[in-house]
Amino acid sequence: MKVAGMPASTEDFCGPPHAAKLLGLSVGAVQLLVEMLDGLQQWTGQARRRVQAAAT
């Protein structure tokens, strides 16, 4: 499994139940972390667009 960059295939992904087992967390905790990461990526994407717009 790759840590950085885009994965080569869908085989590099696992679902929340498997990830929870690997990490020793509950499935709910893994789902919350995924949702938080998605929100962070959206927030940083919006900030990046604002910076780029201000620079032009």
C-alpha positions in Angstrom: 0.0 0.0 0.0 1.4 3.4 -1.0 1.5 6.1 1.6 2.1 9.1 -0.6 0.8 9.9 -4.1 -2.0 8.3 -6.0 -2.5 4.5 -5.7 -1.8 2.4 -8.7 -5.1 0.6 -8.5 -8.2 0.0 -6.3 -6.3 -2.9 -4.7 -4.4 -0.2 -2.8 -7.6 0.7 -0.9 -9.4 -1.0 1.9 -12.8 -0.4 3.5 -13.4 1.1 6.9 -13.8 -2.3 8.6 -10.5 -3.5 7.4 -8.7 -0.2 8.1 -10.2 -0.2 11.6 -8.9 -3.7 12.3 -5.4 -2.7 11.0 -5.3 0.5 13.1 -6.9 -1.0 16.2 -9.8 1.6 16.0 -13.5 1.3 15.8 -15.2 1.5 12.4 -16.9 4.7 13.5 -13.6 6.3 14.3 -12.1 5.4 10.9 -15.2 6.8 9.2 -14.9 10.0 11.2 -11.2 10.3 10.3 -12.1 9.9 6.6 -14.8 12.5 6.8 -12.4 14.9 8.6 -9.7 14.4 6.0 -12.2 15.0 3.2 -13.3 18.2 4.9 -9.7 19.3 5.4 -8.9 18.7 1.7 -11.9 20.7 0.6 -11.0 23.6 3.0 -7.4 23.7 1.8 -8.6 23.5 -1.8 -10.8 26.6 -1.3 -8.0 28.5 0.4 -5.6 27.6 -2.5 -8.1 28.9 -5.0 -8.5 32.2 -3.0 -4.7 32.7 -2.9 -4.5 32.0 -6.6 -7.3 34.4 -7.4 -5.7 37.1 -5.3 -2.4 36.7 -7.1 -3.8 37.3 -10.5 
